[in-house]
Amino acid sequence: MTLDAPLVAAATLRRSYGRDPRGCDAEDVTRQLQLAYVLLDGGYDGVATLGEALAGGDHGLGTVDRLDGELVVVDGEPWRVDYTGAAELLSLETRTPFVVVSTMDSPTTVRVQDVDRESVLAAIEGLADDAGAVVSVRLEGTFDRVLVRSVPPQEPPYRPYMQVCESDEVRWDLRPFEGVFVGFRFPDLSPGATIPGLHLHGLDVARTTGGHNHDLHVRDAMLSVQVCHDVVMQLPERSMMDLLETPQPMRRVQRELLRGGRSTAGRLAAALGVTEAETLRRLEWLADRGYISEGEPAPDGQATWGTALRVPATRSSGRVADLLDSL
C-alpha cells in the first residue's frame, strides 16, 4: 500500500493533565508512523518512504520493509543494522512500515558512569519526573558490554512479530562498545497504539554495527532526555478509515481536513459542494466523538477545525478511547 504524503492522517494521542505539558509545542512532539499493533500483528510491508516518515524528527527507531533489520535514526541519518550485525546508511526512498521519531532540540543531560540498564531507566525516570510522559532518549559514550539483536527479512505470509523474534532473532554481545543508543520510554498510552516501556536502538561510533538493545552496562556516557505528552500518529488513509468507522459523509469532511489542514466551515462547504449548515452539522458530529477539534479562529473571525484524536488519561468513556482500546 502506498502512503501518499498529502493523504497522511495525523491523529494525536494526548494525555490529560492538570497543568500544561512542559516544553511541548506544535513542533515538539513524538511522531509515529502506523499503529504499533499493525506491526506486531505482522504488518511488515512498507507504507511510506523514510523521507516521508522522518520529516518530523531527527532521532528515533523503527524497521524497514519486510522487517529487514533494525532502523536507527541518529542526527537525521537513517541506519539499518541487518541480521548479520552490519550497519548501512539507507536511502530516503527506502520503504518502512513503522518508525518513531522526535527532534531532540532542548534535552536535559546528565553524565552516567558504571551503571546497568535498570539504573539507566531509573535515571531516565528521574530526569523526566513524569510517569505519563513520552520521553525521547539518547545515551552516548563507552560501554563495558551491550547485548543487541536484529532479525532477517521476512516473506509473506507474515507471522506475528513475537513469533519472528522467537525463531529468527539473532543476538550478539559486543565487549567493549563505543557508540550511541537512541529511542523512547513510552507510557501505556492506549492498548495497541504504542509500545510501552524503554526501547533503544544503537550504532557504534564507526557506524559499522549496532542493533536493538536487550541489555547494557555503561562505563561512561551522557544521557539526554526530552519530555513531551503528544504523539502524532501518521496513519495511511485506509488505517484511519478503519479506525474511525465513520459514515461516508463524515469521512468526506475528515478527508478534506487531512488533505488541507485546518479549515473553516465555509471553505469546507465549498470544497464538499454542500451547504454551510450541513457542513456544520457534520463538523459537530465529528467533534462530539473527538475526531476533530475547534482551534484558533481564522483572521476573519470564523472558527477553524482540524483532525485530533484525544485519549483521556482515565479512558473512562468516549468513542475514541473505546476504538483504541479495541485494537
Phi, psi and omega per residue, in radians:
M1 nan 2.330 -3.127
T2 -1.581 2.390 3.066
L3 -1.743 1.858 3.105
D4 -1.445 2.001 -2.998
A5 -0.867 -0.732 -3.141
P6 -1.156 -0.276 -3.113
L7 -1.787 0.179 3.112
V8 -1.153 2.343 3.103
A9 -1.647 2.172 3.116
A10 -1.790 1.833 -3.135
A11 -1.928 2.221 -3.043
T12 -1.754 2.176 2.975
L13 -1.692 2.078 -3.043
R14 -2.257 2.285 3.031
R15 -1.340 2.591 3.103
S16 -1.649 2.327 -3.101
Y17 -2.371 2.747 3.065
G18 -1.478 0.041 3.114
R19 -2.439 2.931 -3.135
D20 -1.259 2.475 3.037
P21 -1.022 2.418 -3.101
R22 -1.416 2.288 3.008
G23 1.051 0.614 -3.056
C24 -2.248 2.079 3.070
D25 -2.262 -2.892 -3.036
A26 -1.049 -0.525 -3.124
E27 -1.705 -0.232 -3.045
D28 -1.715 1.265 -3.097
V29 -2.372 2.882 2.961
T30 -1.658 2.328 -3.102
R31 -2.005 2.287 -3.108
Q32 -2.209 2.217 3.036
L33 -1.524 2.031 3.043
Q34 1.406 2.566 3.035
L35 -1.233 2.483 -3.048
A36 -1.054 -0.635 -3.068
Y37 -1.103 -0.482 3.121
V38 -1.109 -0.794 3.086
L39 -1.133 -0.823 -3.062
L40 -1.128 -0.473 3.125
D41 -1.478 -0.077 3.110
G42 1.970 0.325 3.106
G43 -1.471 1.390 -3.010
Y44 -1.740 -0.131 3.112
D45 -1.277 2.370 -3.134
G46 -1.094 2.396 3.115
V47 -2.002 -0.094 3.131
A48 -2.710 2.830 2.991
T49 -1.459 2.798 3.059
L50 -1.089 -0.582 3.093
G51 -1.025 -0.698 3.099
E52 -1.272 -0.789 -3.029
A53 -1.215 -0.542 -3.061
L54 -1.648 0.096 -3.112
A55 -1.071 -0.405 -3.077
G56 -1.770 0.204 -3.117
G57 -3.008 2.884 -3.119
D58 -2.177 0.027 3.048
H59 -2.354 2.392 3.102
G60 2.921 -2.843 -3.045
L61 -2.708 2.999 3.133
G62 2.874 -2.559 3.079
T63 -2.588 -3.114 3.133
V64 -2.188 3.126 -3.058
D65 -0.831 2.312 3.138
R66 1.192 0.380 3.119
L67 1.052 0.650 -3.013
D68 -1.508 1.276 3.055
G69 1.715 3.120 -3.107
E70 -1.769 2.214 3.130
L71 -1.572 2.283 3.107
V72 -2.202 2.082 3.137
V73 -1.871 1.957 -3.106
V74 -2.229 2.149 3.118
D75 0.923 0.692 3.080
G76 1.453 -0.061 -3.116
E77 -1.759 2.225 3.126
P78 -1.600 2.030 3.126
W79 -1.971 2.507 3.059
R80 -2.013 2.267 3.003
V81 -1.824 2.000 -3.066
D82 -1.471 -3.095 -3.025
Y83 -1.258 -0.149 3.020
T84 -1.562 -0.121 -3.103
G85 1.615 0.062 -3.104
A86 -1.508 2.344 3.124
A87 -1.672 2.507 -3.113
E88 -2.530 2.331 3.059
L89 -1.341 2.232 -3.021
L90 -1.706 2.656 2.989
S91 -1.233 2.584 3.098
L92 -1.207 -0.153 3.070
E93 -1.506 -0.134 3.097
T94 -1.061 2.402 -3.099
R95 -1.596 2.603 -3.064
T96 -2.441 2.506 3.036
P97 -1.642 -0.299 -3.006
F98 -2.795 2.189 3.111
V99 -2.563 2.503 2.967
V100 -2.204 2.213 -3.117
V101 -2.428 2.759 3.014
S102 -2.603 2.997 3.092
T103 -1.961 1.929 -3.116
M104 -1.566 1.382 -3.074
D105 -1.716 -0.271 3.131
S106 -2.529 1.037 -3.079
P107 -1.341 2.822 2.925
T108 -1.685 2.306 -2.989
T109 -2.202 2.477 3.088
V110 -2.514 2.614 3.085
R111 -1.527 2.353 3.098
V112 -2.171 2.443 -3.096
Q113 -2.426 2.446 3.039
D114 0.895 0.967 -3.135
V115 -2.317 2.673 3.090
D116 -1.661 -3.078 -3.064
R117 -1.107 -0.702 3.127
E118 -1.101 -0.648 3.109
S119 -1.219 -0.602 3.055
V120 -1.096 -0.768 3.113
L121 -1.075 -0.711 3.113
A122 -1.102 -0.670 3.112
A123 -1.158 -0.672 3.091
I124 -1.076 -0.806 -3.139
E125 -1.093 -0.665 3.131
G126 -1.160 -0.707 3.136
L127 -1.236 -0.681 -3.119
A128 -1.277 -0.714 3.132
D129 0.918 0.709 -3.125
D130 -2.862 1.773 -3.077
A131 -1.126 -0.416 -3.109
G132 -1.619 0.021 -3.088
A133 -1.484 2.774 2.913
V134 -1.595 2.214 -3.049
V135 -2.062 2.041 2.996
S136 -1.380 2.425 -3.017
V137 -2.280 2.413 2.953
R138 -2.368 2.203 -3.132
L139 -2.204 1.967 -2.985
E140 -2.312 2.259 3.120
G141 2.796 -2.508 -3.132
T142 -1.965 2.553 -3.068
F143 -2.305 2.465 3.039
D144 -1.175 -0.658 3.100
R145 -2.793 2.650 2.986
V146 -2.418 2.399 3.047
L147 -1.855 2.047 -3.056
V148 -2.258 2.939 -3.103
R149 -2.617 2.907 2.938
S150 -2.681 3.086 3.119
V151 -2.349 2.667 3.103
P152 -1.328 2.834 3.092
P153 -1.077 2.558 -3.102
Q154 -1.799 2.778 3.105
E155 -2.132 2.497 3.094
P156 -1.114 2.644 -0.065
P157 -1.269 2.293 -3.050
Y158 -1.296 2.472 3.048
R159 -1.617 2.788 3.057
P160 -1.010 2.682 -3.052
Y161 -0.984 -0.756 -3.103
M162 -1.127 -0.615 3.093
Q163 -1.161 -0.676 3.098
V164 -1.097 -0.779 -3.137
C165 -1.112 -0.690 -3.118
E166 -1.136 -0.627 -3.034
S167 -1.779 -0.517 -2.966
D168 -2.011 -0.190 -3.070
E169 -1.062 2.381 3.072
V170 -2.039 2.189 3.135
R171 -1.985 2.656 3.026
W172 -2.558 2.549 -3.092
D173 -1.832 2.080 -3.104
L174 -1.864 2.103 -3.089
R175 -2.410 2.071 -0.250
P176 -1.341 -3.061 -3.124
F177 -2.522 2.358 3.021
E178 -2.196 2.193 -3.108
G179 2.963 -2.636 -3.018
V180 -2.427 2.455 2.985
F181 -2.058 2.368 3.095
V182 -2.243 2.676 3.117
G183 2.928 -2.625 -3.002
F184 -2.552 2.617 2.874
R185 -1.949 1.881 -3.124
F186 -1.695 2.433 2.877
P187 -1.335 3.059 3.094
D188 -1.490 1.406 -3.043
L189 -1.114 -0.856 3.110
S190 -2.828 2.434 -3.135
P191 -0.988 2.232 3.083
G192 1.502 -0.260 -3.079
A193 -1.474 -0.800 -3.133
T194 -2.279 3.035 3.092
I195 -1.861 1.876 -3.077
P196 -1.238 2.768 3.104
G197 1.750 -3.052 -3.132
L198 -1.599 2.223 -3.074
H199 -2.340 2.045 -3.078
L200 -2.235 2.405 2.972
H201 -2.102 2.525 -3.040
G202 -2.340 2.871 3.056
L203 -2.407 2.518 3.041
D204 -1.348 2.914 -3.044
V205 -1.114 -0.488 3.134
A206 -1.487 -0.085 -3.120
R207 1.036 0.803 3.112
T208 -1.974 -0.408 -3.095
T209 -2.710 3.114 -3.123
G210 2.757 -2.490 3.087
G211 2.413 -3.043 3.083
H212 -1.302 2.229 -3.041
N213 -1.487 2.266 2.998
H214 -1.780 -0.649 -3.088
D215 -2.739 2.794 3.122
L216 -2.857 2.809 2.957
H217 -2.378 2.062 -3.079
V218 -1.412 2.299 2.958
R219 -1.523 -0.940 -3.129
D220 -2.808 1.993 -3.063
A221 -2.610 2.821 3.036
M222 -1.789 2.194 3.124
L223 -1.814 2.123 3.123
S224 -2.080 2.349 3.100
V225 -2.325 2.617 3.038
Q226 -2.390 2.312 -3.007
V227 -1.801 2.415 2.988
C228 -2.650 2.895 -3.097
H229 -2.110 0.044 -3.134
D230 -1.976 2.331 3.015
V231 -2.082 2.010 3.094
V232 -1.583 2.014 3.126
M233 -1.530 2.094 3.034
Q234 -1.663 1.897 -3.020
L235 -2.032 2.323 2.991
P236 -0.967 2.589 -3.006
E237 -0.951 -0.682 -3.120
R238 -1.077 -0.712 3.126
S239 -1.129 -0.682 3.109
M240 -1.129 -0.712 3.098
M241 -1.023 -0.851 -3.123
D242 -1.065 -0.698 -3.068
L243 -1.180 -0.801 -3.022
L244 -1.366 -0.575 3.139
E245 0.896 0.804 -3.096
T246 -1.708 2.684 3.047
P247 -1.068 2.711 -3.040
Q248 -0.980 -0.767 3.125
P249 -1.029 -0.618 3.128
M250 -1.284 -0.601 3.116
R251 -1.115 -0.585 3.124
R252 -1.111 -0.698 3.075
V253 -1.117 -0.820 -3.137
Q254 -1.017 -0.750 -3.109
R255 -1.118 -0.720 3.107
E256 -1.078 -0.693 3.128
L257 -1.208 -0.642 3.120
L258 -1.172 -0.666 -3.102
R259 -1.311 -0.767 -2.972
G260 -1.872 -0.043 -3.102
G261 1.366 -2.896 -3.083
R262 -1.004 2.485 -3.089
S263 -2.625 2.868 3.058
T264 -1.612 2.853 3.119
A265 -1.076 -0.642 3.139
G266 -1.099 -0.806 3.137
R267 -1.167 -0.681 3.109
L268 -1.119 -0.725 3.134
A269 -1.041 -0.740 3.123
A270 -1.129 -0.712 -3.140
A271 -1.191 -0.595 -3.078
L272 -1.536 -0.305 -3.104
G273 1.272 0.551 3.102
V274 -2.224 2.995 -3.137
T275 -1.249 2.771 3.107
E276 -1.144 -0.589 3.109
A277 -1.114 -0.734 3.105
E278 -1.172 -0.651 3.100
T279 -1.104 -0.758 3.116
L280 -1.091 -0.657 3.099
R281 -1.070 -0.754 3.135
R282 -1.189 -0.702 3.109
L283 -1.072 -0.749 3.140
E284 -1.147 -0.645 3.093
W285 -1.065 -0.796 3.141
L286 -1.197 -0.715 -3.111
A287 -1.158 -0.665 3.131
D288 -1.058 -0.495 -3.102
R289 -1.721 0.070 3.064
G290 1.423 0.168 -3.091
Y291 -1.398 -0.434 3.092
I292 -2.372 2.905 3.110
S293 -2.441 2.659 3.077
E294 -1.506 2.338 -3.101
G295 -2.019 -2.763 3.139
E296 -1.103 2.506 -3.135
P297 -1.161 2.702 3.056
A298 -1.238 2.915 3.138
P299 -0.950 -0.506 3.132
D300 -1.479 0.073 3.082
G301 1.608 -0.152 3.137
Q302 -1.274 2.579 3.103
A303 -1.192 2.545 3.057
T304 -1.957 2.691 -3.089
W305 -2.293 2.558 3.112
G306 -2.631 2.890 -3.116
T307 -1.282 2.502 3.080
A308 -2.949 2.236 2.978
L309 -1.942 1.976 -3.098
R310 -1.944 2.183 -3.125
V311 -1.815 1.968 3.135
P312 -1.046 2.567 -3.127
A313 -1.046 -0.596 -3.103
T314 -1.393 -0.435 -3.072
R315 0.884 0.589 -3.083
S316 -1.384 -0.420 -3.125
S317 -2.782 3.039 3.080
G318 1.920 2.378 -3.095
R319 -1.120 -0.675 -3.113
V320 -1.129 -0.799 3.109
A321 -1.056 -0.703 3.136
D322 -1.110 -0.718 3.132
L323 -1.115 -0.813 -3.120
L324 -1.169 -0.653 3.119
D325 -1.136 -0.454 -3.087
S326 -1.505 -0.103 -3.079
L327 -1.163 nan nan
